[in-house]
Amino acid sequence: MKSFIIIGHKAVTAPFSLNDLPGAAGRMDILCRCINAALFLSHDLRRDVRVYLVLKGGSPEKLILFEGSRLRYLSPDERSAASLIKKALEKNAQEFWTESTPGVSIRKGDLADLLAELKTPYLNTGTGKKIIYLREDGMDIRGKKFEEPVFVLGDHEGLTEDEEKIIMEHENEIVSVGPLSLHADHCIVLLHNEMDRAEKRI
Amino acid sequence: MKSFIIIGHKAVTAPFSLNDLPGAAGRMDILCRCINAALFLSHDLRRDVRVYLVLKGGSPEKLILFEGSRLRYLSPDERSAASLIKKALEKNAQEFWTESTPGVSIRKGDLADLLAELKTPYLNTGTGKKIIYLREDGMDIRGKKFEEPVFVLGDHEGLTEDEEKIIMEHENEIVSVGPLSLHADHCIVLLHNEMDRAEKRI
């Protein structure tokens, strides 16, 4: 299983208009592109992927989960992912996961809650996962092996100091995908390619 | 200069609704994501990139050019790229390029016209460019050097036999980005990363 956590610092926690994802919805377009990059193959879905969105643009913060193995109704376009996020936000979010559409669930919670949960056997995610995050001064991903990785990526604002501190409370590793600073969804494509190559041994 | 040609087999050649890019606009969402992947860095644009779209979903076929060095008003979301394409399609396209917004131009023409044009000194693109296209049986891109490359990518339908034949009339090379079949925009991210690494020698 490969998990991606994407932090949306401005992403709203209430239903929003599909016609203004970057503005009124708080750069929800970024999260939608990350869902695409994490889950889509050509004419197929990556079934071994979970994408967690951390929506920080409202109170309380909310978490949304997209599970590749169970996902339905997702098309590659931003609006399609946004529509499933919106449907999740229409649910009355609890302290536990509630499924809104097949493969999409929502709960109240923040990054610390999520990382703590991923350390428990809940959702069969196992224990002791290493949290991997991207920074330009990190170790190059080329040739690296990732086992059951949990990647944390920020939106256009990157990760805040507070978020880095929360990550530091877990076993972690800092990696870099290349010489230039890239959008989160582009980083996800590069991470997948490295893991695809390792799995196929090319 | 790095050029990307994206073929939209169903992409409409008349103005379209921004609210249904995958359906009524003929998978225009794919072309929009390719524009994003080809042109965006984190908080910057790739100035040394040109993206050519081949719109085949109407008659006559039309070509649209996005030039990184001159581009304005483009945001990373699909709807933003779609809006600039729509504005271009509102122009009365001629046999020569007409600029619709800064850095975006349109003309009548098809893939053969475009490849012929790229062989001439027009647009300072030089002569004798090698056309590079992606296929799963191509040579791995890792470690390859690309000089003034012209990449050709298909949308969800890949390249047709006729399109491959047109490319075969030019000096060409077939490459592969990895072991799995990916969306065109994801391939562009991987091509850029390889070129970024070569330029920075990492």
Interface residues (C-beta under 8 A of the other chain):
Chain A: L18 N19 L21 P22 D29 I30 R33 N36 A37 F40 L41 S42 H43 S75 P76 D77 E78 R79 S80 D140 H156 V177 G178 P179 L180 S181 L182 H183 H186 V189 L190 N193 D196 R197 E199 K200 I202
Chain B: L18 N19 L21 P22 D29 I30 R33 N36 A37 F40 L41 S42 H43 S75 P76 D77 E78 R79 S80 D140 H156 V177 G178 P179 L180 S181 L182 H183 H186 V189 L190 N193 D196 R197 E199 K200 I202
